[in-house]
Amino acid sequence: MATSLWLQDKRAVVFGGGGSIGAAVATQFAADGAEVFLAGRTAESVKAAAGQIEAVGGRAHADVVDALDAAAVEAYLQSVVARAGGVDIEFNATGPRASQYANGKPATDLPAGEFMVPVDTILKAQFITAAAAARQMLKQGSGVIIFLTGSPARPYTPATSGLGAAFGAVENLTRHLAIELSPAGVRVVCLRTSANPDSRTIQDLTAGIATTRHITQDQAIAALADSTLLKASPRTTDTANAAAFLASDRAAMMTGTVLNASAGVVTD
């Protein structure tokens, strides 16, 4: 399966490995030579993703892990170290369903509980998995932690306050952990993407937009692409390629920074 040696024999853990982006990232990591450990809450989805990787010659393992359960995540990473001898890459693509984000609601109409959903899921899970991975990587004196955010981290449209707050906090957390970990040899970076139209989350989102605006789903997807500077939305494979770059030695001098792969939805 390997198409390059960029991640040859690296040991990569992908939380949310059964989801669209997580599976794409795990697949690219494996194609670049890594042994991948896919973790997710649904056994069927992570096993399916791992099976597809193995079917083309990759090395993959599927495990059921709730990224919001700190004790379970800690035990899982310890088990990966016991099985593989260490952890070189950690990536987290977990998150709630699109219907739970409360996108489309102005902040003045948003109950505090709904505002907190992305914080209590995305931000919390990213912290739990990164901190647990860091504890293992510090023992090795090496590793890469890759956070994932989206374009609402840099506000450009109304009614995304909850998701934007969570993503903005993740990007800030990237910098904080880099300050703490990078002197010990652990890189901490963040990948910012925008709506990936082939992901289940964006498929659900655009279906809702189409219903609300009385347009077709294809028109809703086209509108997302039109909002980018490149007039094309990133696909899950684009996001996966960017993640593989960050995980590799090609990005060896990158830490404490955000790679903006949003197709120009937001600029830095």
N, C-alpha and C positions, 0 to 999 in steps of 0.2 A: 504493500500500500504506500510506502514512503515515497514522497516525491522530492524530498530534500533532506538534508541532515541538520536543519536548523534547530530542531528540538530532539535530536537523536538521544534516546535513552533517558530523557527527562521524565520525571514522574509528576503528572498533572492531575489535580483534583478540580472537577467542575461541578459546582452546586447548581441545581436546576438543570441538570444534564439531560432530562427528558423533555425539556421545553424546546421551542424552535431555535432560539439563539444559543442556549446551552448545548444542544445537540450539534449544532453547526460548528461551534467553537471546539467541542470535543473531537469532532470529526477532523477538523483542520489540524488540531494538535497531533492527533494520531497519524495523519498523513505526513506530518513533518517529523515523525519518528518518535513521538512521546508515547509512553504507556499512560493511558487515561483511566481515571476513576470517576465514574459518573454517579452523582448522588442526587436523589430527589425524593419527594414524598410519595410518588406513585410508582410502584414496582413495575407495572406494565410499561410505562413510558420510558423509564431509564433502561430497562432490559431491552426494549425495542431499539433504542438508540445505540446501546452497546453492541447489540447483535448486528446492526448494520455496519458498524465499524469493523467488527471481527470478520464479517462476511467478505470484506475486501482486503483482509490480511492485517488489519490493525490489532493492537493490543488494548482491550477495554474490559472494565469491570463495572458491574451495576450494583448499587447498594441503596437501600431505603433509608434516608436521613432527612429529618426536618431541620432546615437551616435556622429556624427560630428557637430551637432547643439547644441551648449552650452546652449542656452536659453531653447530649448525643453527638454534637459536632466535635467536641473535644475527644470523645471516645472513638469516633470514626477516624479522625486524623491520626490518632495514635495507632489504630488498626492498619491504616495505610502505611505508616512508617514500619510497622511490624512486618507487613507483607512485602513492601517494595524497598525498604531500607531508607526511605526519606521522602520528602515532598519538595519539589522544585518549583511548582507553579500552582497558584490557587486562583480560581476565577469563579465569580458568583453571578448567575443570571436569574436568580429567583425573584419573584414578585407576585402581587395579587393579580386577579383578572382585571381586564380593562374596565369592567362595570363597577369595580370597587374604588377606582381612582378619584371619582367625583370630578373628572375633567368636564368642563363646560359650565360649571357653576361659579358665578362670581364669588369672591371671598366673603362679601357681605351676606350672601345667601347660604354659606357653607357652615353646617354645624361643626363644632370643634371635633367631635368624634370622627366625622368623615375626613376632615382636614388631616387628622393624625394617622389615618390608615397607611399612607405611604411611609410615614416616619416609623410607625410601629411594625412595618413589614420590611420594606426595602432597606431603610437605614439600619434597623436593628439587625437584620440578617447579614448585611454586609459587614457590620462591625463584629458580630459573633464569629463568622467564618474567617475573616481576616486576622482577628486576634488569635484565634486558635491555630491558624496556619503559621502565624508569626512565631508562636511559642516553639513550634517544631523547627522552623527555619533558622531561628537564632542558635539552636543547638548545632546546626550544620555550618552556620556562618555564610549561608547563601540562600537564594530563593527569590521569587518574584510574586508579589501580590497584585492582582489586577482587579480594580473596581470597575463597575459598569454603571454609567448614567446615560441620560438622554438629553435632548435639546432643551427641555424646560429648565434645566440647571441654569441656563442663561435666558431669562425671561424675554420672550419676543411676541407673545400672544396672550390675551387675557384668559382667565378662568382655568389656570393650571397651578394655582397657588400651593396646594398640598403636595403634588408631585414635584413641583419646582423646588419647594423647600427641602424635600427629602434628597433630591438629586444634588442640590447645592451643598447640603451638609455632607454628602458622600464625597464630593470633590474637595471640600475642606478637610475631611478626615484623611483623604489621601495625603495631603501635605503634612498633616500632623504625624501620621504614622511614618512617613518618609524621614522626618526629622529624628524620630526615635529609633528607627530600624536600619536605615541605610548605612550609618557608620559601622554596623556589624555585618555588612555585606548583603542585606536584604533590600531589594528594590521595591518601591511601592508606586504604582502608576494607576491612572484611571483612563478608561476608554469611554468617550462620549459619542454616542451614535444618535440617530434620529429615527423616526418611525420606519421600521423594516416591514414593508407591505406583505412579505411572505411569512411573517410570524403570526402565530395564532392570536397574540394580543392585539396586533394591529388589524388583523382580519375581523376580530370582534369589535374593535373600536370603529372601523370604517363601516361596518354593518349598522352600528348604532347611529353614526353620522348620517348615513344614507336615509335611514328611516326618519330621523328628525328633520332633515332638510328636504326630504322628498326628491332625492336624486338617486341614481344607481350607485352601487358600491364601487364600480369601476370609476365613476366620476369622483367619488370621495377619495379614492386612491390616487387618481390623477391630480387632484388638488394638493395632496401632500407633496407629490413630486414637484409641482409648480411652485411650491413655497421654498424650494431649495435654490441655491445659486446655480447649481449644476443642472437643474431641471430634471433631476433623477433621484429617486429615493435609494438609500443604501439597502441592499438585500442582506439576508442573514449571512451569506457567504462573504460579503464585504466586511461585515462586522467581525466575522471569524478570522479573516485574513489580517485585520488590524490587531486583533488580540494575539494572534500567533507572532506577529512582528514584535509586539511589546514583550512577549514571553521569551523571545530569543536574544542571543548575544548581539544581534544587530542593533538592539536598543539598550546596550549595556551601560550607556552613559545617561539614560533617562530614569529619573526618580523624582517623586514629589511633583509630578506634572500631569496634565490632562491632554491626551491625544484627541483632538477634535476631528471625528470622522463622521460628521453630521451632514455631509454634502453641502455645507454652507447654509444650513437652516439658521445656525447662529455662527457668529464670527468672534474671534478673540483679538 
